[in-house]
Amino acid sequence: MNIALIFPPFYFEPMYNMPPLGLINLATAMKGMPHLVRIFDFPLAIRQKALPLGPEIYDHAARQVLEFEPDVAAFSVQCTTYPAAVQVARMLKRFKPEMKIVFGGHNASFVDERTLERFPFIDAVVRGEGEVTFPELLDGFEGGKDLHQIEGITFRAGNRILRNLDRPLIEDLDSLPVSDYSFVQPLSAYRDACGLGRSIAIMEVGRGCPHRCIYCSQSLVWKRTSRTYSVGRLIAEMKNLVENNSAECFLLAYDQFTAKRRFAEQFCRSVIDSGLNRVPWYCISRLDTVDAELLTLMREAGCESMCYGIDSGSKRTLSFIRKNIDSEILLQRVAETTEHQIVPTLSFVIGFPEEQKEDIEDTLQLALKSSAAGNANILVQMATILPGTDLYRAYSGLLTREVDTYFSFGIEFDGSGGRLPSDDKLIDSDPEIFSSFYNLPCPAGPLPELNDIAGNFSVMASMYPRSLLLLGLEPGLSVREIFLSFLKWAAKETGECRLSPHICFEHFEEFANDLLSRRSSLVREHMPELIKYESCLIRAGRYEAATTSPFHIDLDRMTDFKPRMNKKIILERFTFNIPDIIFDAKFGRYRESYPQNPTNLIFSRLGASLDVKQINDFGADFLRLCDGQRGLETIAEQLFPIYGSGTGRAEFEHICAEAACALAGLMAILPGPSA
């Protein structure tokens, strides 16, 4: 038989920019069978302009599949791709009624019977793991096996829908064949089409989750168990992907990578021993399963970035969602992760159905503190209601469609960035199947307001985390209200409803200073300077990296040497000792007062990172005079009355020459045109 494995049409820039590993694994599992298998990766086809956006997208997709003349079309469906899968499946059945249509994936596993009831053109649903179940189902379609005896399927038998027993989980993941990436286009094709910096291979490390989070379907699919591949198997697969598929980076697919410390340590040491630590990788973890020692080992093994699921800063919300996280160690772990040159990404969720305003405020404050602690990437999302979860079971009667959240984007196919009316009609018809497109009312505030926070807050958290937090700590103010006020301010100034880094940089300092000017007094007098500090960081980051230009000065030619300060650095004077304030913020300390202690800071970009250096008054005044017009002798003459006490004029000129050489080595100045 011809077997079409289909990843439905989808386009949302941040998501699905790597090969569909689940379909690759299914195709690999059938390599010994007498079937011709082809994977149709429509998200990639859209990016490559091989599948045009527009009202006819599903017709075009179906016709591309039909050219393969499939006997079976199997769809991998997740929450957002469900409508597109249904639409393409309907067309396939219309064009070729004898074709068998199969759905699989987490969502399908929980709405299996409902899916078959609603859509008579779908013949079966594979629940849970498919590597064993799907090949057996194909045998059943060919008459070689009784469908009633195949575990893990729900299928149509005449006018009846039958649900067989669950299939036990695969105990030994090593028994599965190694993923064969030859079923999809080269990794470089995904890199180029998706605008990635490197060819990224997604590699499954394990399956399962033992936790009981109220919103998560992962632990339910895997029956709250956790399994990993053997380290030897993983190392062999990594070598194969590097040597034969030109992988330049790995995404390790497993939410519990560091849950079993012995496994994580063995994996890292084996990666180092094999020399694969030259290839960077990204993983997902819990912050309460890592420490400085393990982070050291992971960084040596090539770990470049980690995602921590924090979810909430509210103890009440954490209790509600059954998330057991020790928030007391969060800032320490974030700081440690950054100090080990691993970029932390922290995921927060707002809008749970029992949350109050103070719960949202606690989460936003924690997000800002986390960003300040280690320059973490902050993600804020609205709660997504997935079929089968305890959240769905307890609150499905309250579902409403009011806003599109992060996990309802990706099927805007009308050609102008909107959703097709037929898709909206389909979603409206069944909250059970399409629950991820729905919302739950939240006592914390109107859903559009919460969605505005979720969609825009990460920009502010990456640019002005300390400033926004301190503003929110002022009496009568809150982070939430200040942020929403700024969104309105920015929209009025720019006409844009979405917050971008450019808009944030261009307008937040003015907004914040205007807000402060209308207050009779400030608890934290250093706040305006902290805002200025974060603006300097952003300005420096917008410049290209400064280049080093050390040089030696001939004292006999001081008149000819006319130094100028590098335009790619920023020199600012502060009334307070800002480095002390930033150090305290790293550990979550936000004092109400600091003594005035004037400080000069130099901001510059070194490669991909920002550098901030403290400089004394002499160095700062020296640099301010380096305008490319004054000779070094003139600069020394102007500074001598202030800093030359106890030295002769010639000796002070020598001091200025040494300062010029030293500061040039720090990329603070460059030789002038006539030097």
C-alpha positions as CSV (number, residue, x, y, z in Angstrom):
1,M,0.0,0.0,0.0
2,N,1.0,3.6,-0.4
3,I,1.0,5.3,3.0
4,A,0.8,9.1,3.2
5,L,2.0,10.5,6.6
6,I,0.7,14.0,6.8
7,F,1.7,17.0,9.0
8,P,-1.3,19.4,8.3
9,P,-0.9,22.9,6.9
10,F,0.3,25.3,9.6
11,Y,2.2,28.6,9.7
12,F,3.3,30.4,12.8
13,E,6.8,31.8,12.7
14,P,8.0,30.5,16.2
15,M,6.6,27.0,15.8
16,Y,7.1,23.8,13.8
17,N,10.3,24.9,12.1
18,M,12.0,21.4,12.4
19,P,11.2,18.0,10.9
20,P,8.1,16.2,12.2
21,L,9.8,13.6,14.4
22,G,6.7,11.7,15.2
23,L,6.0,11.0,11.5
24,I,9.7,10.2,10.9
25,N,9.4,7.6,13.7
26,L,6.2,6.1,12.2
27,A,7.9,5.9,8.7
28,T,11.0,4.3,10.2
29,A,8.8,1.7,12.0
30,M,7.4,0.6,8.6
31,K,10.7,0.2,6.8
32,G,10.5,-3.6,6.9
33,M,7.0,-3.7,5.6
34,P,5.9,-3.9,1.9
35,H,4.6,-0.3,1.9
36,L,5.6,2.8,0.1
37,V,5.7,5.6,2.6
38,R,5.9,9.3,2.0
39,I,5.9,12.2,4.6
40,F,4.0,15.4,3.6
41,D,5.4,18.2,5.7
42,F,3.0,21.0,4.8
43,P,4.4,23.6,7.3
44,L,7.7,23.3,5.5
45,A,5.9,23.4,2.1
46,I,4.3,26.7,3.1
47,R,7.6,28.3,4.1
48,Q,9.1,27.1,0.8
49,K,6.2,28.6,-1.2
50,A,5.3,25.1,-2.4
51,L,1.9,25.3,-0.8
52,P,0.3,28.7,-1.3
53,L,-1.7,30.5,1.4
54,G,-5.2,31.4,0.6
55,P,-8.8,30.0,0.6
56,E,-7.8,27.1,-1.6
57,I,-4.9,25.9,0.6
58,Y,-6.7,22.7,1.8
59,D,-7.6,21.8,-1.8
60,H,-4.0,22.3,-2.9
61,A,-2.7,20.2,0.0
62,A,-5.2,17.4,-0.8
63,R,-4.2,17.4,-4.4
64,Q,-0.5,17.1,-3.6
65,V,-1.3,14.1,-1.4
66,L,-3.5,12.5,-4.1
67,E,-0.6,12.7,-6.6
68,F,1.0,10.0,-4.5
69,E,-2.1,7.8,-4.9
70,P,-2.2,6.8,-1.2
71,D,-4.3,3.9,0.1
72,V,-4.0,5.3,3.7
73,A,-3.6,8.9,4.8
74,A,-2.4,9.2,8.4
75,F,-2.4,12.7,10.1
76,S,-0.3,13.7,13.1
77,V,-2.5,16.2,14.8
78,Q,-2.0,18.5,17.8
79,C,-4.2,21.2,19.3
80,T,-3.8,23.9,16.7
81,T,-3.5,21.7,13.6
82,Y,-6.7,19.8,14.3
83,P,-9.0,22.0,12.1
84,A,-6.6,21.8,9.2
85,A,-6.2,18.1,9.5
86,V,-10.0,17.7,9.4
87,Q,-10.4,19.9,6.4
88,V,-7.7,18.1,4.3
89,A,-9.0,14.7,5.4
90,R,-12.5,15.6,4.3
91,M,-11.2,16.6,0.8
92,L,-9.1,13.4,0.5
93,K,-12.1,11.2,1.2
94,R,-14.3,13.2,-1.2
95,F,-11.7,12.7,-4.0
96,K,-11.0,9.0,-3.1
97,P,-13.7,7.5,-1.0
98,E,-11.9,4.1,-0.6
99,M,-8.9,5.7,1.1
100,K,-8.5,5.0,4.8
101,I,-8.1,8.1,7.0
102,V,-6.3,7.8,10.3
103,F,-5.7,10.4,13.0
104,G,-3.0,10.2,15.8
105,G,-1.4,12.4,18.4
106,H,-2.0,13.6,21.9
107,N,-5.2,15.5,21.1
108,A,-6.7,12.7,19.0
109,S,-6.0,10.2,21.8
110,F,-8.4,12.0,24.1
111,V,-11.2,12.9,21.6
112,D,-11.0,9.7,19.6
113,E,-14.6,8.7,19.9
114,R,-15.9,12.2,19.5
115,T,-13.7,12.7,16.4
116,L,-15.2,9.6,14.7
117,E,-18.7,10.6,15.7
118,R,-18.4,14.1,14.2
119,F,-16.4,13.2,11.1
120,P,-17.6,10.1,9.3
121,F,-14.7,10.4,6.7
122,I,-12.2,9.5,9.4
123,D,-11.8,5.7,9.8
124,A,-9.7,5.3,12.9
125,V,-7.7,7.0,15.6
126,V,-4.4,5.6,16.9
127,R,-4.1,6.4,20.7
128,G,-0.8,6.9,22.4
129,E,2.4,5.5,21.0
130,G,2.0,4.6,17.3
131,E,5.2,2.8,16.3
132,V,3.7,-0.6,17.1
133,T,-0.1,0.2,16.8
134,F,0.0,1.8,13.3
135,P,1.8,-1.0,11.5
136,E,-0.7,-3.4,13.0
137,L,-3.6,-1.2,11.9
138,L,-2.2,-1.3,8.3
139,D,-2.3,-5.1,8.5
140,G,-5.9,-4.9,9.7
141,F,-6.8,-2.7,6.7
142,E,-5.3,-5.3,4.4
143,G,-7.3,-8.1,6.1
144,G,-4.3,-9.7,7.7
145,K,-5.4,-8.9,11.3
146,D,-8.7,-8.5,13.0
147,L,-9.2,-4.8,13.9
148,H,-11.0,-5.9,17.1
149,Q,-7.7,-7.4,18.4
150,I,-5.5,-4.4,17.8
151,E,-4.8,-2.6,21.1
152,G,-4.7,1.2,21.1
153,I,-7.1,2.0,18.3
154,T,-10.6,3.4,18.1
155,F,-12.2,2.6,14.8
156,R,-15.4,2.6,12.7
157,A,-17.1,-0.8,12.3
158,G,-20.1,-0.2,10.0
159,N,-22.4,2.1,12.0
160,R,-20.6,1.5,15.3
161,I,-17.6,3.1,16.8
162,L,-15.4,0.7,18.8
163,R,-12.7,1.5,21.3
164,N,-10.2,-1.3,21.9
165,L,-8.1,-1.6,25.1
166,D,-5.2,0.7,25.5
167,R,-1.8,-0.6,24.3
168,P,0.8,-0.9,27.1
169,L,3.6,1.6,26.8
170,I,6.8,0.4,25.1
171,E,9.0,-0.6,28.0
172,D,12.3,-0.6,26.2
173,L,12.6,2.5,23.9
174,D,15.8,1.1,22.5
175,S,13.7,-1.6,20.8
176,L,12.5,1.1,18.4
177,P,14.6,1.7,15.3
178,V,16.7,4.8,15.1
179,S,14.8,7.7,13.4
180,D,15.5,7.8,9.7
181,Y,15.7,11.4,8.6
182,S,15.9,10.4,4.9
183,F,12.1,10.5,4.9
184,V,12.2,14.3,5.0
185,Q,14.1,17.0,3.3
186,P,17.7,17.7,4.6
187,L,18.1,19.7,7.8
188,S,19.6,22.5,5.8
189,A,16.2,22.9,3.9
190,Y,14.5,23.5,7.2
191,R,17.3,25.9,8.3
192,D,17.0,28.0,5.1
193,A,13.2,28.0,4.8
194,C,12.7,28.8,8.5
195,G,15.4,31.4,8.7
196,L,17.3,29.4,11.4
197,G,21.0,30.1,12.1
198,R,21.9,26.4,12.1
199,S,20.6,23.1,10.9
200,I,18.7,21.8,14.0
201,A,17.9,18.1,14.5
202,I,15.2,17.2,17.0
203,M,16.1,14.0,18.9
204,E,13.9,12.2,21.3
205,V,15.7,11.5,24.5
206,G,12.8,10.0,26.5
207,R,9.1,9.9,27.0
208,G,6.8,10.6,29.9
209,C,6.2,12.8,32.9
210,P,5.4,11.6,36.5
211,H,3.8,14.9,37.6
212,R,0.1,15.8,37.9
213,C,-0.2,19.3,36.5
214,I,-3.9,20.1,36.0
215,Y,-3.4,21.6,32.5
216,C,-1.0,19.0,30.9
217,S,-1.9,16.0,28.7
218,Q,1.7,14.7,28.5
219,S,1.6,12.8,31.8
220,L,-1.8,11.4,30.9
221,V,-0.7,10.0,27.5
222,W,2.4,8.5,29.1
223,K,0.4,7.2,32.1
224,R,2.5,9.2,34.5
225,T,5.6,7.1,33.8
226,S,9.0,8.2,32.5
227,R,11.3,6.3,30.2
228,T,14.6,7.2,28.5
229,Y,16.6,5.7,25.7
230,S,20.0,4.3,26.7
231,V,22.9,6.7,26.6
232,G,24.7,4.5,24.2
233,R,21.8,4.6,21.8
234,L,21.6,8.4,22.1
235,I,25.3,9.0,21.4
236,A,25.1,6.7,18.3
237,E,22.1,8.7,17.0
238,M,23.8,12.0,17.6
239,K,26.9,10.8,15.7
240,N,24.7,9.7,12.8
241,L,22.8,13.0,12.7
242,V,26.1,15.0,12.7
243,E,28.0,12.8,10.2
244,N,25.2,11.8,7.8
245,N,22.6,14.6,8.2
246,S,24.9,17.6,8.9
247,A,23.2,18.4,12.2
248,E,24.7,21.6,13.7
249,C,22.5,21.7,16.8
250,F,20.2,19.4,18.7
251,L,16.8,19.9,20.4
252,L,16.5,17.2,23.0
253,A,12.9,16.3,23.1
254,Y,12.1,15.2,26.7
255,D,10.5,17.4,29.4
256,Q,12.3,15.6,32.2
257,F,15.9,15.7,31.0
258,T,17.5,16.3,34.4
259,A,14.8,14.5,36.5
260,K,17.1,11.4,36.8
261,R,20.4,12.9,37.7
262,R,22.4,9.8,37.1
263,F,21.1,9.6,33.5
264,A,21.8,13.3,32.8
265,E,25.4,13.0,34.2
266,Q,26.0,9.8,32.2
267,F,24.7,11.4,29.0
268,C,26.8,14.5,29.4
269,R,30.0,12.6,30.2
270,S,29.4,10.4,27.2
271,V,28.9,13.4,24.9
272,I,32.2,14.8,26.2
273,D,34.1,11.6,25.7
274,S,32.8,11.2,22.2
275,G,33.8,14.7,21.2
276,L,30.1,15.6,20.4
277,N,30.2,18.5,22.9
278,R,31.3,20.6,20.0
279,V,27.7,20.5,18.8
280,P,25.4,22.7,20.9
281,W,22.1,21.4,22.3
282,Y,19.0,22.6,24.0
283,C,16.9,20.8,26.6
284,I,13.9,21.2,28.8
285,S,14.1,20.8,32.6
286,R,12.8,21.6,36.0
287,L,14.8,24.1,38.0
288,D,14.6,22.0,41.1
289,T,16.5,19.2,39.4
290,V,19.6,21.1,38.6
291,D,22.4,22.7,40.6
292,A,25.7,24.4,39.9
293,E,27.6,21.1,39.7
294,L,25.3,19.6,37.1
295,L,25.1,22.9,35.1
296,T,28.9,22.9,34.9
297,L,28.9,19.4,33.4
298,M,26.0,20.2,31.0
299,R,27.8,23.3,29.7
300,E,31.0,21.3,29.2
301,A,28.9,18.8,27.3
302,G,27.6,21.5,24.9
303,C,24.3,22.6,26.5
304,E,23.6,26.1,25.2
305,S,20.1,26.8,26.4
306,M,17.5,25.4,28.8
307,C,13.8,25.9,29.2
308,Y,12.3,25.8,32.7
309,G,8.6,25.6,33.2
310,I,7.9,28.0,36.1
311,D,4.2,28.6,35.4
312,S,3.4,31.0,38.2
313,G,4.7,33.2,40.9
314,S,1.6,32.7,43.1
315,K,1.6,30.0,45.7
316,R,-2.2,29.8,45.4
317,T,-2.0,29.2,41.6
318,L,0.8,26.7,42.0
319,S,-1.3,24.8,44.4
320,F,-4.3,25.0,42.1
321,I,-2.4,23.6,39.1
322,R,-0.6,21.0,41.3
323,K,2.8,22.3,40.4
324,N,5.4,21.5,43.0
325,I,8.2,24.0,42.5
326,D,10.3,25.5,45.2
327,S,10.2,29.2,44.2
328,E,12.8,30.1,46.8
329,I,15.6,28.6,44.7
330,L,14.3,30.1,41.4
331,L,16.5,33.2,41.2
332,Q,19.5,31.3,42.4
333,R,19.1,28.7,39.7
334,V,18.5,31.3,37.0
335,A,21.6,33.2,38.0
336,E,23.6,29.9,38.1
337,T,22.4,28.9,34.7
338,T,23.4,32.2,33.2
339,E,26.8,32.2,35.0
340,H,27.5,28.9,33.3
341,Q,26.8,30.5,29.9
342,I,23.6,28.6,29.4
343,V,20.7,30.8,28.3
344,P,17.6,30.1,30.5
345,T,14.1,30.4,29.1
346,L,11.4,30.6,31.7
347,S,7.8,29.8,30.9
348,F,4.9,31.4,32.8
349,V,1.2,30.9,32.4
350,I,-1.6,33.3,33.4
351,G,-5.4,33.1,33.2
352,F,-6.3,30.0,35.2
353,P,-10.0,30.0,36.1
354,E,-9.4,30.5,39.8
355,E,-6.7,33.3,39.6
356,Q,-7.2,36.7,41.2
357,K,-5.5,39.9,40.3
358,E,-2.9,39.5,43.0
359,D,-1.9,36.1,41.5
360,I,-1.2,37.6,38.2
361,E,0.8,40.4,39.9
362,D,2.9,37.8,41.7
363,T,3.6,36.0,38.4
364,L,4.6,39.2,36.6
365,Q,6.8,40.3,39.4
366,L,8.5,36.9,39.5
367,A,9.0,37.0,35.7
368,L,10.7,40.4,36.0
369,K,12.9,39.3,38.9
370,S,13.9,36.2,37.0
371,S,14.9,38.3,34.0
372,A,17.0,40.6,36.2
373,A,18.6,37.7,37.9
374,G,20.1,36.2,34.8
375,N,19.0,37.9,31.6
376,A,16.6,35.1,31.1
377,N,14.2,34.8,28.2
378,I,10.7,35.2,29.5
379,L,7.6,33.5,27.9
380,V,4.2,34.4,29.2
381,Q,1.2,32.5,27.8
382,M,-2.5,32.2,28.5
383,A,-3.7,28.9,29.9
384,T,-4.6,26.5,27.1
385,I,-7.4,24.0,27.7
386,L,-6.5,20.6,26.3
387,P,-8.8,17.6,26.0
388,G,-8.4,14.9,28.6
389,T,-6.8,17.2,31.2
390,D,-8.2,17.8,34.7
391,L,-8.5,21.4,33.7
392,Y,-10.8,20.5,30.8
393,R,-12.9,18.0,32.9
394,A,-13.5,20.5,35.7
395,Y,-14.2,23.6,33.6
396,S,-15.3,22.5,30.1
397,G,-18.8,23.9,30.8
398,L,-17.4,27.4,31.0
399,L,-15.5,27.4,27.7
400,T,-15.9,30.6,25.6
401,R,-14.3,31.9,22.5
402,E,-13.1,35.4,23.1
403,V,-9.4,35.8,22.3
404,D,-6.9,33.8,20.2
405,T,-4.0,32.8,22.5
406,Y,-0.5,31.5,21.6
407,F,-1.7,28.0,20.9
408,S,-4.5,29.0,18.6
409,F,-2.3,30.6,16.0
410,G,-1.0,29.0,12.9
411,I,-4.1,28.5,10.6
412,E,-4.5,32.1,9.4
413,F,-4.9,31.1,5.7
414,D,-7.2,33.6,4.1
415,G,-4.3,35.4,2.4
416,S,-4.4,38.5,4.5
417,G,-3.4,37.1,7.9
418,G,-6.9,36.1,9.0
419,R,-8.6,32.7,9.6
420,L,-10.8,31.1,6.9
421,P,-14.5,31.4,7.8
422,S,-14.8,27.6,7.3
423,D,-12.2,27.0,10.0
424,D,-13.9,29.3,12.4
425,K,-17.2,27.6,11.8
426,L,-15.6,24.2,12.4
427,I,-14.0,25.4,15.6
428,D,-17.3,26.9,16.8
429,S,-19.1,23.6,16.2
430,D,-17.3,21.6,18.8
431,P,-15.6,22.9,21.9
432,E,-14.6,19.4,23.0
433,I,-12.4,18.6,20.0
434,F,-11.2,22.2,19.5
435,S,-10.9,23.3,23.1
436,S,-7.4,24.8,22.6
437,F,-9.1,27.6,20.6
438,Y,-11.3,28.4,23.6
439,N,-10.8,30.3,26.8
440,L,-11.9,30.1,30.4
441,P,-13.3,33.2,32.2
442,C,-10.8,34.4,34.8
443,P,-11.6,36.5,38.0
444,A,-8.3,38.2,37.5
445,G,-9.6,40.3,34.7
446,P,-11.1,40.5,31.2
447,L,-9.7,37.9,28.8
448,P,-8.6,40.5,26.2
449,E,-6.6,42.3,28.9
450,L,-4.9,39.1,30.1
451,N,-4.2,38.2,26.5
452,D,-2.6,41.6,25.9
453,I,-0.3,40.9,28.8
454,A,0.5,37.4,27.6
455,G,1.2,38.6,24.1
456,N,3.4,41.5,24.9
457,F,5.0,41.2,28.4
458,S,8.0,39.2,27.2
459,V,9.3,42.2,25.3
460,M,9.2,44.4,28.4
461,A,10.7,41.7,30.5
462,S,13.7,41.4,28.2
463,M,14.4,45.1,28.0
464,Y,13.3,46.9,31.2
465,P,12.8,44.2,33.9
466,R,14.3,46.1,36.8
467,S,12.7,49.4,35.9
468,L,9.2,48.0,35.5
469,L,9.5,46.0,38.7
470,L,10.6,49.0,40.7
471,L,7.8,51.1,39.3
472,G,5.4,48.4,40.3
473,L,6.7,48.4,43.9
474,E,5.8,52.1,44.4
475,P,2.8,52.6,46.7
476,G,-0.5,52.5,44.8
477,L,1.1,51.1,41.6
478,S,1.3,47.5,40.2
479,V,3.4,45.9,37.5
480,R,0.2,44.9,35.7
481,E,-1.4,48.3,35.6
482,I,1.8,50.1,34.6
483,F,2.3,47.7,31.8
484,L,-1.2,48.0,30.5
485,S,-1.0,51.8,30.7
486,F,2.2,51.7,28.7
487,L,0.6,49.5,26.0
488,K,-2.1,52.2,25.7
489,W,0.5,54.9,25.6
490,A,2.6,53.1,23.0
491,A,-0.5,52.4,20.8
492,K,-1.5,56.1,20.9
493,E,2.0,57.2,20.0
494,T,2.7,54.6,17.3
495,G,-0.7,53.3,16.1
496,E,0.6,49.8,16.7
497,C,-1.4,47.4,18.9
498,R,1.6,45.0,19.4
499,L,4.6,45.9,21.5
500,S,7.9,45.5,19.6
501,P,11.5,46.0,21.0
502,H,11.8,49.1,18.9
503,I,8.6,50.6,20.3
504,C,9.6,49.7,23.8
505,F,13.0,51.3,23.5
506,E,11.7,54.5,21.8
507,H,8.9,55.1,24.2
508,F,9.2,53.4,27.6
509,E,11.8,55.8,29.2
510,E,9.6,58.8,28.3
511,F,6.5,57.1,29.6
512,A,8.2,56.1,32.9
513,N,9.6,59.5,33.5
514,D,6.2,61.1,32.8
515,L,4.7,58.7,35.3
516,L,7.3,59.5,37.9
517,S,7.0,63.3,37.3
518,R,3.3,63.1,38.4
519,R,4.2,61.5,41.8
520,S,4.8,63.8,44.8
521,S,7.6,61.6,46.1
522,L,9.4,58.4,45.4
523,V,10.1,55.6,47.8
524,R,13.1,54.6,45.7
525,E,14.9,57.8,44.6
526,H,17.4,55.7,42.4
527,M,14.6,54.6,40.1
528,P,15.0,57.2,37.3
529,E,18.7,56.2,37.1
530,L,17.9,52.5,36.9
531,I,15.6,53.4,33.9
532,K,18.5,55.3,32.3
533,Y,20.8,52.3,33.0
534,E,18.6,49.9,31.2
535,S,18.1,52.3,28.3
536,C,21.9,52.5,28.0
537,L,22.1,48.7,27.8
538,I,19.6,48.6,25.0
539,R,21.3,51.4,23.1
540,A,24.6,49.7,23.3
541,G,23.1,46.4,22.2
542,R,21.7,48.1,19.1
543,Y,25.2,49.1,17.9
544,E,27.5,46.7,16.1
545,A,30.3,45.2,18.2
546,A,33.1,47.6,18.8
547,T,36.5,46.6,17.4
548,T,39.7,46.6,19.4
549,S,42.3,49.0,18.3
550,P,45.2,49.1,20.8
551,F,48.1,51.5,20.0
552,H,51.2,53.0,21.4
553,I,51.7,56.8,21.6
554,D,55.0,58.5,20.9
555,L,55.3,61.2,23.6
556,D,57.3,63.4,21.2
557,R,54.2,63.5,18.9
558,M,51.5,64.3,21.5
559,T,50.3,67.3,19.6
560,D,49.7,65.2,16.5
561,F,47.6,62.6,18.3
562,K,43.9,63.6,18.4
563,P,42.0,60.8,20.1
564,R,38.2,60.4,19.7
565,M,35.8,58.3,21.7
566,N,34.4,55.3,19.9
567,K,30.9,56.1,18.8
568,K,29.9,52.5,19.5
569,I,30.2,52.9,23.2
570,I,28.1,54.8,25.7
571,L,29.6,56.7,28.6
572,E,27.2,57.8,31.4
573,R,27.5,59.2,34.9
574,F,25.1,58.1,37.6
575,T,24.3,59.6,41.0
576,F,24.1,56.2,42.6
577,N,26.4,53.2,42.5
578,I,24.4,51.4,39.9
579,P,26.6,48.2,39.9
580,D,25.6,47.6,43.5
581,I,21.9,48.0,42.7
582,I,22.2,45.6,39.7
583,F,24.0,43.1,41.9
584,D,21.3,43.2,44.5
585,A,18.6,42.7,41.8
586,K,20.4,39.6,40.6
587,F,19.5,38.0,43.9
588,G,16.0,39.5,44.2
589,R,16.9,42.3,46.6
590,Y,15.2,45.6,45.8
591,R,16.1,47.9,48.6
592,E,14.1,51.1,49.2
593,S,17.2,53.3,49.4
594,Y,20.9,53.5,48.5
595,P,23.4,56.2,49.5
596,Q,24.4,58.6,46.7
597,N,27.7,57.4,45.3
598,P,28.4,59.0,41.8
599,T,29.5,56.3,39.3
600,N,30.7,56.4,35.7
601,L,29.8,53.5,33.5
602,I,30.9,52.5,29.9
603,F,28.5,50.4,27.9
604,S,29.7,48.5,24.9
605,R,28.8,45.4,22.8
606,L,31.4,42.6,22.7
607,G,30.3,40.1,20.1
608,A,26.9,38.9,21.0
609,S,27.0,40.1,24.6
610,L,27.0,43.5,26.4
611,D,29.8,44.7,28.5
612,V,29.5,47.3,31.3
613,K,32.6,48.7,33.0
614,Q,33.0,51.1,35.8
615,I,35.5,53.9,35.2
616,N,36.9,56.6,37.6
617,D,36.2,60.3,37.2
618,F,39.6,61.0,35.5
619,G,39.0,58.3,32.9
620,A,35.4,59.6,32.3
621,D,36.5,63.2,31.9
622,F,39.4,62.2,29.7
623,L,37.0,60.3,27.4
624,R,34.6,63.2,27.2
625,L,37.3,65.4,25.8
626,C,38.3,62.8,23.2
627,D,36.4,64.4,20.3
628,G,38.9,63.9,17.5
629,Q,39.6,67.7,17.5
630,R,41.7,68.1,20.6
631,G,45.3,66.9,20.7
632,L,46.4,64.8,23.6
633,E,48.5,67.8,24.8
634,T,45.4,70.0,24.9
635,I,43.4,67.4,26.8
636,A,46.2,67.1,29.4
637,E,46.2,70.8,29.8
638,Q,42.5,71.0,30.4
639,L,42.5,68.1,32.9
640,F,45.7,69.2,34.8
641,P,44.0,71.7,37.1
642,I,41.5,69.0,38.2
643,Y,43.7,65.9,38.4
644,G,47.3,67.1,38.2
645,S,47.8,67.9,41.9
646,G,51.1,66.5,43.1
647,T,52.5,66.0,39.6
648,G,54.5,68.1,37.1
649,R,53.0,69.1,33.8
650,A,55.3,66.7,31.8
651,E,54.5,63.8,34.2
652,F,50.8,64.4,33.9
653,E,51.0,64.4,30.1
654,H,52.7,61.0,30.4
655,I,49.8,59.8,32.6
656,C,47.3,61.0,30.0
657,A,49.2,59.1,27.2
658,E,49.1,55.9,29.3
659,A,45.4,56.4,29.9
660,A,44.8,56.8,26.2
661,C,46.6,53.5,25.4
662,A,44.8,51.7,28.2
663,L,41.4,52.9,27.2
664,A,42.0,52.1,23.6
665,G,42.7,48.5,24.6
666,L,39.3,48.5,26.2
667,M,37.8,49.7,22.9
668,A,36.9,53.1,24.5
669,I,38.7,55.3,22.0
670,L,40.3,55.1,18.5
671,P,43.1,57.1,17.0
672,G,42.0,60.4,15.5
673,P,42.3,61.0,11.8
674,S,45.6,62.9,12.1
675,A,47.2,60.5,14.6
